[in-house]
Amino acid sequence: MKEKETNRERFIRIAESRTQKIIDMIELLGNCSNQYNYEYTQKDVDKMFLAIDLALKNSKARFSTGNTINDKRFKF
């Protein structure tokens, strides 16, 4: 019989998986830097990374306060 997964074990399993997915997606986003295939401005890049920074700060804040800072969808 399989033992019930603890909250800690569930956190480790899920957090590792989600963190790796985020890292993989950031690497994929880096592929958009190929100027042979894509056209963008520095303003576009700054806006993209500002949105990522805000989302990261929001997520980090939830671990200490449980509150969100900014919950908007990204658009250019």
HELIX and SHEET records of a PDB file:
HELIX    1   1 ASN A    7  GLY A   30  1                                  24    
HELIX    2   2 ASN A   31  SER A   33  5                                   3    
HELIX    3   3 GLN A   42  SER A   64  1                                  23    
END                                                                             
